[in-house]
Amino acid sequence: MAAYLRAVIILTVGGLQDKRKDVRSGKGKSQDRKGRMQMEQRILRYRKYIDELLKRDDVDWEETIRQHLIQVSFFQHERLIHLIVTVTFALLEVVVIALSVAAFTLGVGLLALGLLVLLIPYIRHYYILENEVQKMYRQYDQMVEKRGIRDYFL
């Protein structure tokens, strides 16, 4: 259990320290992309860590489930924020494309292209967040089974 808590603290505090450094340094868009990559790596690393725990039998499942639900809530929040951003960019793209069909100018065309270039990575990132959180829900179900107490919602 101590190893699990240490890993959760490293994942959580390590991510927060990275964000604080980014804010202090004042770095812009390239840092945002790096932040998305760090979030993807963090969620993948955490899910793989839980997969390894699920292979073991010497785990305090009550504490592990409690910590897992905390991590799931962090990732759900991240997923919600990226859903809002992705939908906003998608709506802007539709409006700009409609505008370019109605009255095409070079500026409107470049704006549509620029929004599309931004929209594609946001869709990819949201896709990864969504799928990983869904996998974490399945991990939770497996933890509840390993705990040995029947959950009526499974």
Sequence and secondary structure as in RCSB ss.txt:
>XXXX:A:sequence
MAAYLRAVIILTVGGLQDKRKDVRSGKGKSQDRKGRMQMEQRILRYRKYIDELLKRDDVDWEETIRQHLIQVSFF
QHERLIHLIVTVTFALLEVVVIALSVAAFTLGVGLLALGLLVLLIPYIRHYYILENEVQKMYRQYDQMVEKRGIR
DYFL
>XXXX:A:secstr
 HHHHHHHHHHHHHHHHHHHHHHHHT  HHHHHHHHHHHHHHHHHHHHHHHHHHT SS  HHHHHHHHHHHHHHH
HHHHHHHHHHHHHHHHHHHHHHHHHHHS  HHHHHHHHHHHHHHHHHHHHHHHHHHHHHHHHHHHHHHHHHHT  
 TT 
